[in-house]
Amino acid sequence: MPSLAYKIAVLVFLENTAGEHLLMLRAKPPNLGVWSPIGGKLETALGESPFECAVRETQEETGHVITAADLHLFAMIAEKAYEGQAHWLMFLFRCKKPLDTLPPDITEGKFGFFSRERIESIPLPETDRTALWPIYDRHRDRFVALKADCAPGRPVLVEIEEITPA
């Protein structure tokens, strides 16, 4: 396998008071044209932590002002060879502070609120459908570390490396 860049990013799972999830219809790659949680890459040159990145990305993308105390880190997943382009170390956060208004469109995409059931029938990145949402469903109130082999041409293989007790 050729040498690939390693990227570090966060995803923030935000809900409204009705329990619907905020997703963004991505206007740029990766994940162009599909719905996914908000998030982005860590400012590694600045030494940004995953929590700092999640706070910054939430405010930049939605205008929702939160602090690290509003976040629960529920998963870390190392994705090998995602789309054959790069390796990703992803930190998955659940925001405990609800967002009640739909954010305005931004250059990265437009937003929608979806029930968990409805998320199953909208266009999602394949790894979100097969790995991230099931991880959210099972582990959102605790912590799990996983690794995923996302090499093109075969099914995504996800392995649990550690789970903290509920």
DSSP file with accessible surface (Angstrom, degrees, kcal/mol):
  #  RESIDUE AA STRUCTURE BP1 BP2  ACC     N-H-->O    O-->H-N    N-H-->O    O-->H-N    TCO  KAPPA ALPHA  PHI   PSI    X-CA   Y-CA   Z-CA
    1    1 A M              0   0  156      0, 0.0     3,-0.1     0, 0.0     0, 0.0   0.000 360.0 360.0 360.0 135.3    0.0    0.0    0.0
    2    2 A P        -     0   0  101      0, 0.0     2,-0.3     0, 0.0     0, 0.0  -0.268 360.0 -90.4 -66.8 158.0    1.4    3.5   -0.9
    3    3 A S        -     0   0  125     83,-0.0     2,-0.3     1,-0.0     0, 0.0  -0.526  49.7-165.3 -69.5 131.0    2.2    5.9    1.9
    4    4 A L        -     0   0   36     -2,-0.3    82,-0.2    -3,-0.1    81,-0.1  -0.888  23.3-102.4-120.0 152.8   -0.8    8.1    2.8
    5    5 A A  E     -a   86   0A  60     80,-0.5    82,-3.1    -2,-0.3     2,-0.5  -0.334  30.2-134.1 -66.5 150.2   -1.2   11.3    4.8
    6    6 A Y  E     -a   87   0A 128     80,-0.2     2,-0.3    74,-0.0    82,-0.2  -0.957  24.7-170.4-109.7 120.5   -2.6   11.0    8.3
    7    7 A K  E     -a   88   0A  81     80,-3.0    82,-2.8    -2,-0.5     2,-0.5  -0.878  11.8-149.3-114.4 146.1   -5.2   13.5    9.1
    8    8 A I  E     +a   89   0A  52     -2,-0.3    34,-2.3    80,-0.2     2,-0.3  -0.956  29.0 156.6-117.7 129.3   -6.8   14.3   12.5
    9    9 A A  E     -aB  90  41A   4     80,-2.6    82,-2.2    -2,-0.5     2,-0.3  -0.918  29.6-134.8-147.1 168.0  -10.4   15.5   12.7
   10   10 A V  E     -aB  91  40A   1     30,-2.5    30,-1.3    -2,-0.3     2,-0.4  -0.925   5.8-158.5-123.7 152.1  -13.5   15.8   14.9
   11   11 A L  E     -aB  92  39A  16     80,-2.3    82,-2.8    -2,-0.3     2,-0.5  -0.990  11.0-154.7-123.9 139.1  -17.2   15.1   14.3
   12   12 A V  E     -aB  93  38A   0     26,-2.9    26,-0.9    -2,-0.4     2,-0.8  -0.966   4.4-152.2-119.1 118.9  -19.7   16.7   16.6
   13   13 A F  E     -a   94   0A   3     80,-3.3    82,-2.5    -2,-0.5     2,-0.4  -0.825  24.2-177.6 -90.6 107.3  -23.1   15.1   17.0
   14   14 A L  E     -F   22   0B   0     -2,-0.8     8,-2.8     8,-0.5     2,-0.3  -0.877   5.3-171.8-109.4 142.9  -25.5   17.9   17.7
   15   15 A E  E     -F   21   0B  35     -2,-0.4    84,-2.4    80,-0.4     6,-0.2  -0.885  18.8-129.6-127.9 161.0  -29.3   17.6   18.5
   16   16 A N    >   -     0   0   16      4,-1.9     3,-2.1    -2,-0.3    84,-0.2  -0.456  46.2 -91.1 -94.1 178.4  -32.2   20.0   19.0
   17   17 A T  T 3  S+     0   0  104      1,-0.3    83,-0.1    -2,-0.2    -1,-0.0   0.747 127.6  61.4 -66.6 -19.2  -34.5   19.7   22.0
   18   18 A A  T 3  S-     0   0   79      2,-0.1    -1,-0.3    82,-0.0    82,-0.0   0.485 119.4-111.3 -80.8  -3.7  -36.7   17.3   20.0
   19   19 A G    <   +     0   0   31     -3,-2.1    97,-0.2     1,-0.3     2,-0.2   0.590  69.5 144.0  84.9  10.3  -33.8   14.9   19.8
   20   20 A E        -     0   0   71     95,-0.1    -4,-1.9    96,-0.1     2,-0.4  -0.605  48.8-120.1 -82.5 147.7  -33.3   15.4   16.0
   21   21 A H  E     -FG  15 114B   7     93,-3.3    93,-2.2    -2,-0.2     2,-0.5  -0.698  13.5-131.3 -92.6 137.1  -29.7   15.4   14.7
   22   22 A L  E     +FG  14 113B   2     -8,-2.8    -8,-0.5    -2,-0.4    16,-0.4  -0.747  34.1 175.1 -83.6 123.2  -28.1   18.3   12.9
   23   23 A L  E     - G   0 112B   1     89,-2.7    89,-2.1    -2,-0.5     2,-0.5  -0.928  22.8-136.6-127.2 155.4  -26.4   17.1    9.7
   24   24 A M  E     -HG  36 111B   0     12,-3.2    12,-2.0    -2,-0.3     2,-0.9  -0.943  11.1-137.8-113.0 131.1  -24.7   19.0    6.9
   25   25 A L  E     -HG  35 110B  43     85,-3.5    85,-1.3    -2,-0.5    10,-0.2  -0.805  38.8-127.4 -82.9 105.6  -25.2   18.2    3.2
   26   26 A R  E     - G   0 109B  34      8,-2.4     7,-3.2    -2,-0.9    83,-0.3  -0.379  28.2-173.2 -67.4 131.5  -21.5   18.6    2.2
   27   27 A A  S    S+     0   0   55     81,-3.3    82,-0.2     5,-0.2    -1,-0.1   0.379  71.8  44.1 -99.7  -2.4  -20.8   20.9   -0.7
   28   28 A K  S    S-     0   0  100     80,-0.6     5,-0.1     2,-0.2    -2,-0.0  -0.974  94.2 -61.1-139.3 154.7  -17.1   19.9   -0.9
   29   29 A P  S    S+     0   0  104      0, 0.0     2,-0.2     0, 0.0    -2,-0.1  -0.416  97.6  59.3 -69.7 158.0  -15.0   16.7   -0.7
   30   30 A P  S    S+     0   0   52      0, 0.0    -2,-0.2     0, 0.0    53,-0.0   0.675 132.4   5.9 -72.6 164.9  -14.6   14.6    1.2
   31   31 A N  S >  S-     0   0   31      1,-0.2     3,-1.7    -2,-0.2    -5,-0.4   0.737  85.7-178.0  71.1  27.3  -18.2   13.5    1.5
   32   32 A L  T 3   +     0   0  108      1,-0.2    -5,-0.2    -5,-0.1    -1,-0.2  -0.336  67.5  10.4 -55.7 128.5  -19.5   15.8   -1.3
   33   33 A G  T 3  S+     0   0   42     -7,-3.2     2,-0.3     1,-0.2    -1,-0.2   0.572 108.5  98.6  80.7   9.5  -23.2   15.4   -1.7
   34   34 A V  S <  S-     0   0   28     -3,-1.7    -8,-2.4    -8,-0.1     2,-0.4  -0.900  73.6-108.8-128.3 160.3  -23.9   13.4    1.4
   35   35 A W  E     +H   25   0B  33     88,-2.9   -10,-0.2    -2,-0.3    76,-0.1  -0.706  45.3 153.6 -89.1 133.2  -25.2   14.2    4.9
   36   36 A S  E     -H   24   0B   2    -12,-2.0   -12,-3.2    -2,-0.4     3,-0.1  -0.977  46.2 -85.9-151.1 162.9  -22.8   14.0    7.8
   37   37 A P        -     0   0    1      0, 0.0   -24,-0.2     0, 0.0   -14,-0.2  -0.238  56.1 -94.0 -62.7 161.8  -22.3   15.5   11.3
   38   38 A I  E     +B   12   0A   1    -26,-0.9   -26,-2.9   -16,-0.4     2,-0.3  -0.290  69.2 107.0 -71.4 164.1  -20.4   18.8   11.5
   39   39 A G  E     -B   11   0A   4    -28,-0.3     2,-0.3    18,-0.2   -28,-0.2  -0.954  34.3-163.7 156.1-172.1  -16.7   18.8   12.2
   40   40 A G  E     -B   10   0A  21    -30,-1.3   -30,-2.5    -2,-0.3     2,-0.2  -0.982  35.6 -52.0 176.2-177.0  -13.3   19.4   10.7
   41   41 A K  E     -B    9   0A 108     -2,-0.3   -32,-0.3   -32,-0.2     2,-0.1  -0.511  52.7-108.8 -82.7 145.9   -9.6   19.0   10.9
   42   42 A L        -     0   0   19    -34,-2.3     2,-1.8    -2,-0.2   -34,-0.2  -0.430  25.5-120.2 -66.7 144.0   -7.5   19.9   13.9
   43   43 A E    > > +     0   0   87      1,-0.2     5,-1.9     6,-0.2     3,-1.3  -0.645  41.7 174.3 -81.9  80.3   -5.2   23.0   13.6
   44   44 A T  G > 5S+     0   0   98     -2,-1.8     3,-1.4     1,-0.3    -1,-0.2   0.839  70.7  62.2 -65.1 -31.8   -2.2   20.8   14.3
   45   45 A A  G 3 5S+     0   0  101      1,-0.3    -1,-0.3    -3,-0.2    -2,-0.1   0.770 107.7  45.7 -64.0 -23.2    0.3   23.6   13.6
   46   46 A L  G < 5S-     0   0  140     -3,-1.3    -1,-0.3     2,-0.0    -2,-0.2   0.419 114.9-116.7 -96.6  -2.3   -1.3   25.5   16.5
   47   47 A G  T < 5 +     0   0   61     -3,-1.4    -3,-0.2    -4,-0.3    -2,-0.1   0.762  49.0 179.9  72.9  24.4   -1.3   22.4   18.8
   48   48 A E      < -     0   0   26     -5,-1.9    -1,-0.2     1,-0.1    -6,-0.1  -0.324  20.5-134.5 -63.1 136.6   -5.1   22.4   18.9
   49   49 A S     >  -     0   0   43      1,-0.1     4,-2.7    -7,-0.0     5,-0.2  -0.488  24.3-108.7 -83.3 162.7   -6.7   19.7   21.1
   50   50 A P  H  > S+     0   0   30      0, 0.0     4,-2.5     0, 0.0     5,-0.2   0.900 121.8  50.6 -58.3 -39.2   -9.6   17.6   19.8
   51   51 A F  H  > S+     0   0   72      2,-0.2     4,-2.4     1,-0.2     5,-0.2   0.929 110.2  49.0 -64.4 -44.7  -11.9   19.4   22.3
   52   52 A E  H  > S+     0   0  111      1,-0.2     4,-2.6     2,-0.2    -1,-0.2   0.915 112.1  49.7 -60.2 -40.7  -10.7   22.8   21.2
   53   53 A C  H  X S+     0   0    0     -4,-2.7     4,-3.3     2,-0.2     5,-0.3   0.921 109.6  50.4 -64.2 -44.0  -11.3   21.8   17.6
   54   54 A A  H  X S+     0   0    0     -4,-2.5     4,-2.1     2,-0.2    -2,-0.2   0.909 112.2  47.3 -63.0 -40.8  -14.8   20.6   18.3
   55   55 A V  H  X S+     0   0   29     -4,-2.4     4,-2.0     2,-0.2    11,-0.3   0.946 116.2  44.8 -63.3 -47.4  -15.6   23.9   20.1
   56   56 A R  H  X S+     0   0   47     -4,-2.6     4,-3.1    -5,-0.2     5,-0.2   0.944 114.4  47.1 -63.9 -49.0  -14.2   26.0   17.2
   57   57 A E  H  X S+     0   0   16     -4,-3.3     4,-2.7     1,-0.2     5,-0.3   0.887 110.0  53.9 -63.0 -38.9  -15.8   23.9   14.4
   58   58 A T  H  X>S+     0   0    0     -4,-2.1     4,-2.2    -5,-0.3     6,-0.8   0.944 114.4  41.1 -60.9 -45.1  -19.2   24.0   16.1
   59   59 A Q  H  X5S+     0   0   96     -4,-2.0     4,-1.9     4,-0.2    -2,-0.2   0.936 116.6  48.4 -69.6 -43.5  -19.1   27.8   16.4
   60   60 A E  H  <5S+     0   0  115     -4,-3.1    -2,-0.2     1,-0.2    -1,-0.2   0.907 120.7  35.2 -62.6 -42.6  -17.6   28.3   12.9
   61   61 A E  H  <5S+     0   0   10     -4,-2.7    -1,-0.2    -5,-0.2    -2,-0.2   0.817 136.8  14.8 -85.5 -30.0  -20.1   26.0   11.1
   62   62 A T  H  <5S-     0   0   13     -4,-2.2    -3,-0.2    -5,-0.3    -2,-0.2   0.565  87.3-123.4-121.0 -15.7  -23.3   26.6   13.2
   63   63 A G     << +     0   0   53     -4,-1.9     2,-0.6    -5,-0.5    -4,-0.2   0.434  64.5 141.8  79.8  -2.3  -22.8   29.8   15.2
   64   64 A H        -     0   0   21     -6,-0.8     2,-0.6     1,-0.0    -1,-0.3  -0.641  45.3-145.3 -77.5 115.5  -23.6   27.7   18.3
   65   65 A V        +     0   0   80     -2,-0.6     2,-0.3    -3,-0.1    -9,-0.1  -0.767  33.0 156.2 -89.2 118.7  -21.3   28.8   21.1
   66   66 A I        -     0   0    7     -2,-0.6     2,-0.3   -11,-0.3    -7,-0.1  -0.828  30.4-137.9-131.9 171.4  -20.2   25.9   23.4
   67   67 A T    >   -     0   0   77     -2,-0.3     3,-1.9     1,-0.0     4,-0.2  -0.808  38.2 -98.4-122.4 171.1  -17.4   25.1   25.7
   68   68 A A  G >  S+     0   0   49      1,-0.3     3,-1.8    -2,-0.3    -1,-0.0   0.838 122.3  64.5 -57.1 -32.0  -15.4   21.9   26.3
   69   69 A A  G 3  S+     0   0   77      1,-0.3    -1,-0.3     3,-0.0    27,-0.0   0.710  94.0  60.8 -66.5 -18.4  -17.7   21.2   29.2
   70   70 A D  G <  S+     0   0   39     -3,-1.9    26,-3.6    25,-0.1    27,-0.5   0.465  96.4  81.4 -83.4  -3.0  -20.7   20.9   26.8
   71   71 A L  E <   -C   95   0A   8     -3,-1.8     2,-0.5    24,-0.2    24,-0.2  -0.822  57.2-163.5-110.7 145.4  -19.0   18.0   25.0
   72   72 A H  E     -C   94   0A  53     22,-2.1    22,-2.6    -2,-0.3     2,-0.7  -0.987  17.7-143.6-122.7 117.2  -18.8   14.3   25.7
   73   73 A L  E     +C   93   0A  38     -2,-0.5    20,-0.2    20,-0.2     3,-0.1  -0.723  30.5 165.3 -77.3 111.5  -16.0   12.4   23.8
   74   74 A F  E     +     0   0A   0     18,-2.3    70,-1.6    -2,-0.7     2,-0.3   0.608  54.8  17.5-108.3 -12.7  -17.7    9.1   23.1
   75   75 A A  E     -Cd  92 144A   0     17,-1.5    17,-3.2    68,-0.2     2,-0.4  -0.995  44.3-164.2-158.7 150.7  -15.4    7.6   20.4
   76   76 A M  E     -Cd  91 145A  56     68,-1.8    70,-2.9    -2,-0.3     2,-0.4  -0.996  21.6-175.7-129.3 128.5  -12.0    7.6   18.8
   77   77 A I  E     -Cd  90 146A   0     13,-2.7    13,-3.1    -2,-0.4     2,-0.7  -0.994  18.6-152.7-132.8 128.2  -11.7    5.8   15.5
   78   78 A A  E     -Cd  89 147A  25     68,-2.0    70,-3.2    -2,-0.4     2,-0.7  -0.900  16.9-161.3 -96.7 113.0   -8.6    5.3   13.4
   79   79 A E  E >   -Cd  88 148A   9      9,-3.5     9,-2.6    -2,-0.7     3,-0.5  -0.888   5.7-150.3-101.6 115.1   -9.7    4.9    9.8
   80   80 A K  E 3  S- d   0 149A 105     68,-3.4    70,-2.6    -2,-0.7     7,-0.2  -0.718  72.7 -11.2 -87.3 126.2   -7.1    3.3    7.5
   81   81 A A  E >  S-     0   0A   2     -2,-0.5     3,-2.4     1,-0.2     6,-0.2   0.859  77.8-161.1  58.8  45.4   -7.1    4.3    3.9
   82   82 A Y  E X> S-C   86   0A  17      4,-1.9     3,-2.5    -3,-0.5     4,-1.2  -0.391  78.8 -12.5 -61.6 126.2  -10.4    6.2    3.8
   83   83 A E  T 34 S-     0   0   98     67,-0.5    -1,-0.3     1,-0.3    68,-0.1   0.714 117.1 -80.4  52.1  19.9  -11.5    6.4    0.2
   84   84 A G  T <4 S+     0   0   26     -3,-2.4    -1,-0.3    66,-0.3    -2,-0.2   0.582 121.2  94.7  68.6   8.8   -8.0    5.3   -0.6
   85   85 A Q  T <4 S-     0   0  142     -3,-2.5   -80,-0.5     1,-0.3     2,-0.3   0.782  88.4 -16.1-103.2 -36.7   -6.8    8.9    0.0
   86   86 A A  E  <  -aC   5  82A   2     -4,-1.2    -4,-1.9   -82,-0.2     2,-0.4  -0.985  57.7-107.0-162.8 161.9   -5.7    9.3    3.6
   87   87 A H  E     -a    6   0A  35    -82,-3.1   -80,-3.0    -2,-0.3     2,-0.4  -0.808  38.1-157.8 -93.6 144.9   -5.7    7.8    7.0
   88   88 A W  E     -aC   7  79A  27     -9,-2.6    -9,-3.5    -2,-0.4     2,-0.6  -0.985  18.6-159.1-128.0 136.9   -7.9    9.6    9.5
   89   89 A L  E     -aC   8  78A  37    -82,-2.8   -80,-2.6    -2,-0.4     2,-0.4  -0.972  27.7-167.5-108.1 111.8   -7.9    9.7   13.3
   90   90 A M  E     -aC   9  77A  18    -13,-3.1   -13,-2.7    -2,-0.6     2,-0.5  -0.893  16.9-159.7-110.4 133.5  -11.4   10.8   14.2
   91   91 A F  E     -aC  10  76A  29    -82,-2.2   -80,-2.3    -2,-0.4     2,-0.5  -0.950  14.6-153.7-108.4 123.0  -12.7   12.0   17.6
   92   92 A L  E     -aC  11  75A   0    -17,-3.2   -18,-2.3    -2,-0.5   -17,-1.5  -0.885  14.3-174.3-105.2 122.4  -16.5   11.8   17.9
   93   93 A F  E     -aC  12  73A   0    -82,-2.8   -80,-3.3    -2,-0.5     2,-0.5  -0.887  19.3-148.7-115.3 147.1  -18.2   14.1   20.3
   94   94 A R  E     -aC  13  72A  51    -22,-2.6   -22,-2.1    -2,-0.4     2,-0.5  -0.966  20.9-138.8-109.2 125.7  -21.8   14.4   21.5
   95   95 A C  E     - C   0  71A   8    -82,-2.5   -80,-0.4    -2,-0.5   -24,-0.2  -0.747  10.7-164.5 -86.4 125.1  -22.8   18.0   22.3
   96   96 A K  S    S+     0   0  131    -26,-3.6    -1,-0.1    -2,-0.5   -25,-0.1   0.526  70.7  82.1 -86.1  -7.3  -24.9   18.1   25.5
   97   97 A K  S    S-     0   0   86    -27,-0.5   -82,-0.2     2,-0.0    -1,-0.1  -0.880  83.3-131.3-102.0 110.3  -26.1   21.7   24.7
   98   98 A P        -     0   0   64      0, 0.0     2,-0.5     0, 0.0   -82,-0.2  -0.220   7.9-144.8 -63.7 152.1  -29.1   21.5   22.3
   99   99 A L        -     0   0   10    -84,-2.4   -82,-0.1     1,-0.1   -35,-0.0  -0.981  16.0-177.3-114.8 120.8  -29.2   23.7   19.2
  100  100 A D        +     0   0   93     -2,-0.5     2,-0.4   -84,-0.2    -1,-0.1   0.695  58.1  61.6 -99.9 -18.3  -32.7   24.8   18.4
  101  101 A T  S    S-     0   0  105    -85,-0.0    -1,-0.0     0, 0.0     0, 0.0  -0.865  85.0-113.0-111.2 144.1  -32.5   26.8   15.2
  102  102 A L        -     0   0   89     -2,-0.4    -2,-0.1     1,-0.1    11,-0.0  -0.567  38.4-121.9 -69.5 124.8  -31.3   25.5   11.8
  103  103 A P        -     0   0    7      0, 0.0     8,-0.4     0, 0.0     3,-0.1  -0.329  30.5-100.8 -65.4 153.4  -28.0   27.3   11.0
  104  104 A P        -     0   0  101      0, 0.0     0, 0.0     0, 0.0     0, 0.0  -0.321  49.6 -83.6 -68.1 157.9  -27.8   29.3    7.8
  105  105 A D        -     0   0  116      5,-0.1     2,-0.3     6,-0.1     5,-0.2  -0.272  49.4-167.7 -57.2 147.3  -26.1   27.7    4.7
  106  106 A I  B >   -I  109   0B  48      3,-2.8     3,-1.3    -3,-0.1   -45,-0.0  -0.798  40.1 -93.7-129.3 174.2  -22.3   28.1    4.6
  107  107 A T  T 3  S+     0   0  104      1,-0.3     3,-0.1    -2,-0.3   -80,-0.0   0.817 124.1  57.1 -61.9 -27.9  -19.7   27.4    1.9
  108  108 A E  T 3  S-     0   0   67      1,-0.2   -81,-3.3   -82,-0.1   -80,-0.6   0.694 122.9 -75.1 -75.5 -20.2  -19.2   23.9    3.2
  109  109 A G  E <   -GI  26 106B   7     -3,-1.3    -3,-2.8   -83,-0.3     2,-0.3  -0.970  48.2 -69.3 158.2-170.5  -22.8   23.0    2.9
  110  110 A K  E     -G   25   0B 103    -85,-1.3   -85,-3.5    -2,-0.3     2,-0.2  -0.843  41.7-126.0-120.5 160.8  -26.4   23.3    4.1
  111  111 A F  E     +G   24   0B  12     -8,-0.4     2,-0.3    -2,-0.3   -87,-0.2  -0.679  22.8 173.8-111.1 157.0  -28.0   22.0    7.2
  112  112 A G  E     -G   23   0B   9    -89,-2.1   -89,-2.7    -2,-0.2     2,-0.4  -0.982  27.0-128.6-152.9 152.8  -31.0   19.9    8.2
  113  113 A F  E     -G   22   0B  41     -2,-0.3     2,-0.4   -91,-0.2   -91,-0.2  -0.910  32.5-178.5-100.9 134.8  -32.5   18.3   11.3
  114  114 A F  E     -G   21   0B  15    -93,-2.2   -93,-3.3    -2,-0.4     2,-0.1  -0.995  27.8-121.9-136.6 139.5  -33.3   14.6   11.1
  115  115 A S     >  -     0   0   40     -2,-0.4     4,-1.8   -95,-0.2   -95,-0.1  -0.361  37.2-110.4 -67.5 159.0  -34.7   12.0   13.4
  116  116 A R  H  > S+     0   0   38    -97,-0.2     4,-0.7     1,-0.2    -1,-0.1   0.895 120.5  52.2 -60.5 -37.2  -32.5    9.0   14.0
  117  117 A E  H >4 S+     0   0  149      1,-0.2     3,-1.0     2,-0.2     4,-0.3   0.907 107.0  51.5 -64.5 -43.1  -34.9    6.8   12.0
  118  118 A R  H >4 S+     0   0  130      1,-0.2     3,-2.1     2,-0.2     4,-0.3   0.831  95.9  69.8 -65.4 -31.0  -34.9    9.2    9.0
  119  119 A I  H >< S+     0   0    0     -4,-1.8     3,-1.1     1,-0.3    -1,-0.2   0.842  89.3  64.8 -57.8 -29.1  -31.1    9.2    8.9
  120  120 A E  T << S+     0   0   92     -3,-1.0    -1,-0.3    -4,-0.7    -2,-0.2   0.717 104.7  44.5 -66.1 -19.4  -31.3    5.6    7.7
  121  121 A S  T <  S+     0   0   91     -3,-2.1    -1,-0.2    -4,-0.3    -2,-0.2   0.291  97.1  83.4-113.0  11.2  -33.0    6.7    4.4
  122  122 A I  S <  S-     0   0    9     -3,-1.1     2,-0.3    -4,-0.3   -88,-0.0  -0.746  93.5 -83.5-109.6 160.9  -30.9    9.8    3.4
  123  123 A P        +     0   0   74      0, 0.0   -88,-2.9     0, 0.0    -2,-0.1  -0.489  59.0 167.8 -66.3 122.6  -27.6    9.8    1.5
  124  124 A L        -     0   0   13     -2,-0.3   -88,-0.1   -90,-0.2     2,-0.1  -0.931  45.4 -90.7-128.1 156.7  -24.7    9.2    3.9
  125  125 A P    >>  -     0   0    7      0, 0.0     4,-2.0     0, 0.0     3,-0.5  -0.442  44.0-119.8 -60.8 142.5  -21.0    8.4    3.6
  126  126 A E  H 3> S+     0   0  115      1,-0.3     4,-2.6     2,-0.2     5,-0.3   0.884 113.3  52.2 -57.8 -39.6  -20.8    4.6    3.6
  127  127 A T  H 3>>S+     0   0    8      1,-0.2     4,-2.3     2,-0.2     5,-1.9   0.850 106.9  54.0 -68.2 -29.7  -18.5    4.5    6.7
  128  128 A D  I <4>S+     0   0    6     -3,-0.5     5,-2.8     3,-0.2    -1,-0.2   0.937 112.7  43.8 -64.3 -44.3  -21.1    6.7    8.5
  129  129 A R  I  <5S+     0   0   69     -4,-2.0    -2,-0.2     1,-0.2    -1,-0.2   0.928 123.8  33.8 -67.3 -44.3  -23.9    4.2    7.7
  130  130 A T  I  <5S+     0   0   68     -4,-2.6    -1,-0.2    -5,-0.2    -2,-0.2   0.769 138.3   6.8 -87.0 -25.0  -21.9    1.1    8.5
  131  131 A A  I  X5S+     0   0    4     -4,-2.3     4,-2.3    -5,-0.3    -3,-0.2   0.750 119.8  50.0-123.6 -56.9  -19.7    2.3   11.4
  132  132 A L  I  ><S+     0   0    2     -5,-1.9     4,-2.6     1,-0.2    -4,-0.2   0.908 112.3  43.9 -65.3 -46.0  -20.3    5.8   12.8
  133  133 A W  H  ><S+     0   0    1     -5,-2.8     4,-3.0     2,-0.2    -1,-0.2   0.934 114.8  48.9 -68.8 -41.4  -24.0    5.8   13.4
  134  134 A P  H  > S+     0   0   29      0, 0.0     4,-2.1     0, 0.0    -1,-0.2   0.905 111.9  50.8 -61.0 -36.3  -24.0    2.2   14.9
  135  135 A I  H  X S+     0   0    3     -4,-2.3     4,-2.9     2,-0.2     5,-0.2   0.934 111.0  48.5 -63.1 -45.9  -21.1    3.4   17.2
  136  136 A Y  H  X S+     0   0    4     -4,-2.6     4,-1.7     1,-0.2    -1,-0.2   0.947 111.2  50.5 -57.4 -48.7  -23.2    6.4   18.2
  137  137 A D  H  < S+     0   0   66     -4,-3.0    -1,-0.2     1,-0.2    -2,-0.2   0.887 121.2  32.6 -58.2 -41.6  -26.2    4.2   18.9
  138  138 A R  H  < S+     0   0  154     -4,-2.1    -1,-0.2    -5,-0.2    -2,-0.2   0.774 131.5  24.4 -88.0 -30.3  -24.3    1.8   21.1
  139  139 A H  H >< S+     0   0    6     -4,-2.9     3,-2.2    -5,-0.2    -3,-0.2   0.338  76.2 113.8-124.5   7.5  -21.6    4.0   22.8
  140  140 A R  T 3< S+     0   0   74     -4,-1.7   -46,-0.1     1,-0.3    -1,-0.1   0.698  84.1  48.4 -61.3 -19.9  -22.8    7.6   22.9
  141  141 A D  T 3  S+     0   0  120     -5,-0.1    -1,-0.3    -3,-0.1     2,-0.2   0.355 122.3  23.2-102.1   5.6  -23.0    7.6   26.7
  142  142 A R  S <  S-     0   0   76     -3,-2.2     2,-0.3   -68,-0.1    24,-0.1  -0.399  92.5 -84.7-137.3-143.3  -19.6    6.1   27.4
  143  143 A F        +     0   0   47     21,-0.4    21,-2.8    -2,-0.2     2,-0.4  -0.997  33.7 177.3-141.8 138.4  -16.3    5.8   25.4
  144  144 A V  E     -dE  75 163A   0    -70,-1.6   -68,-1.8    -2,-0.3     2,-0.5  -0.997  15.5-153.0-137.9 140.2  -15.0    3.4   22.8
  145  145 A A  E     +dE  76 162A   6     17,-3.0    16,-3.3    -2,-0.4    17,-1.7  -0.964  27.4 170.2-111.3 131.9  -11.8    3.3   20.8
  146  146 A L  E     -dE  77 160A   4    -70,-2.9   -68,-2.0    -2,-0.5     2,-0.4  -0.906  26.2-148.4-135.4 164.1  -12.0    1.6   17.4
  147  147 A K  E     -dE  78 159A  80     12,-2.5    12,-3.1    -2,-0.3     2,-0.4  -0.979  14.6-164.8-131.8 147.3  -10.0    1.0   14.2
  148  148 A A  E     -dE  79 158A   5    -70,-3.2   -68,-3.4    -2,-0.4     2,-0.8  -0.999  16.6-145.6-133.7 133.0  -11.5    0.6   10.8
  149  149 A D  E     +dE  80 157A  41      8,-2.6     8,-1.7    -2,-0.4   -68,-0.1  -0.889  24.5 170.9 -95.8 110.0   -9.9   -0.7    7.6
  150  150 A C        +     0   0    9    -70,-2.6   -67,-0.5    -2,-0.8   -66,-0.3   0.069  16.1 151.8-107.4  19.2  -11.5    1.4    4.9
  151  151 A A    >   -     0   0   12      4,-0.1     3,-0.9   -69,-0.1   -69,-0.1  -0.278  52.9-103.5 -55.6 135.0   -9.4    0.3    2.0
  152  152 A P  T 3  S+     0   0   86      0, 0.0    -1,-0.1     0, 0.0   -70,-0.0  -0.193  99.0  37.0 -59.5 150.4  -11.3    0.5   -1.3
  153  153 A G  T 3  S+     0   0   88      1,-0.2    -2,-0.1    -3,-0.1    -3,-0.0   0.468 106.5  65.0  91.1   1.2  -12.7   -2.6   -2.9
  154  154 A R  S <  S-     0   0  142     -3,-0.9    -1,-0.2    -4,-0.1     3,-0.1  -0.985  92.0 -81.0-148.3 161.9  -13.7   -4.5    0.2
  155  155 A P        -     0   0  114      0, 0.0     2,-0.3     0, 0.0    -4,-0.1  -0.256  53.8 -99.2 -62.7 147.9  -16.2   -4.0    3.1
  156  156 A V        -     0   0   46     -6,-0.1     2,-0.6    -8,-0.1    -6,-0.2  -0.525  36.8-153.2 -67.8 127.4  -15.2   -1.7    5.9
  157  157 A L  E     -E  149   0A 101     -8,-1.7    -8,-2.6    -2,-0.3     2,-0.5  -0.939  10.9-169.1-107.9 117.4  -13.9   -3.8    8.8
  158  158 A V  E     -E  148   0A  51     -2,-0.6     2,-0.4   -10,-0.2   -10,-0.2  -0.929   2.8-173.0-110.5 130.0  -14.4   -2.2   12.2
  159  159 A E  E     -E  147   0A  95    -12,-3.1   -12,-2.5    -2,-0.5     2,-0.4  -0.979  21.5-130.7-122.3 137.1  -12.7   -3.6   15.3
  160  160 A I  E     +E  146   0A  86     -2,-0.4   -14,-0.3   -14,-0.2     3,-0.1  -0.706  22.3 178.8 -83.4 130.3  -13.2   -2.4   18.9
  161  161 A E  E     -     0   0A 112    -16,-3.3     2,-0.3    -2,-0.4   -15,-0.2   0.741  68.0  -6.7-100.2 -32.2   -9.9   -1.8   20.7
  162  162 A E  E     -E  145   0A 120    -17,-1.7   -17,-3.0     2,-0.0    -1,-0.4  -0.949  53.7-167.5-161.6 145.1  -11.3   -0.6   24.1
  163  163 A I  E     -E  144   0A  64     -2,-0.3   -19,-0.2   -19,-0.2     3,-0.1  -0.999  19.4-138.4-132.3 131.6  -14.7    0.2   25.7
  164  164 A T        -     0   0   46    -21,-2.8   -21,-0.4    -2,-0.4    -2,-0.0  -0.653  38.6 -97.5 -81.9 146.8  -15.1    1.9   29.0
  165  165 A P              0   0  118      0, 0.0    -1,-0.1     0, 0.0   -22,-0.1  -0.275 360.0 360.0 -62.2 149.9  -17.9    0.4   31.2
  166  166 A A              0   0  119    -24,-0.1   -24,-0.1    -3,-0.1   -27,-0.0  -0.314 360.0 360.0 -67.4 360.0  -21.2    2.2   31.1
